Amino acid sequence: MSDRIENMAVSLGLPRELVTGAAVLSSFGDSCLFIENHKGIIEYGKETIKLQARPCKIQITGTNLDIAFYTAEEMKITGKITEIRYYR
């Protein structure tokens, strides 16, 4: 998306994440993570979960990780979350 369109949308009061389709992460302590706008699961294990997002990938590391809720747009990850990393 061009910077001009993104700036116009933001100036209209629209959240940047909505306009760009970027993932939105909401963390509740170190045991619950909600993710919106993900594009799919790359890897799923008890210690690492990797997700495709826009424009990057997201790696969640911890222990006893579990995807407690999953739809095409949202998911909830539970367990002991120790790291959230963004990479290309």
Secondary structure as the mmCIF struct_conf table of DSSP 4:
data_model
#
loop_
_struct_conf.conf_type_id
_struct_conf.id
_struct_conf.beg_label_comp_id
_struct_conf.beg_label_asym_id
_struct_conf.beg_label_seq_id
_struct_conf.end_label_comp_id
_struct_conf.end_label_asym_id
_struct_conf.end_label_seq_id
HELX_RH_AL_P HELX_RH_AL_P1 ASP A 3 SER A 11
TURN_TY1_P TURN_TY1_P1 LEU A 12 GLY A 13
HELX_RH_AL_P HELX_RH_AL_P2 ARG A 16 THR A 20
TURN_TY1_P TURN_TY1_P2 GLY A 21 GLY A 21
STRN STRN1 VAL A 24 PHE A 28
TURN_TY1_P TURN_TY1_P3 GLY A 29 SER A 31
STRN STRN2 CYS A 32 GLU A 36
BEND BEND1 ASN A 37 ASN A 37
STRN STRN3 GLY A 40 TYR A 44
BEND BEND2 LYS A 46 GLU A 47
STRN STRN4 THR A 48 GLN A 52
BEND BEND3 ARG A 54 CYS A 56
STRN STRN5 LYS A 57 TYR A 70
BEND BEND4 ALA A 72 GLU A 73
STRN STRN6 GLU A 74 TYR A 87
#
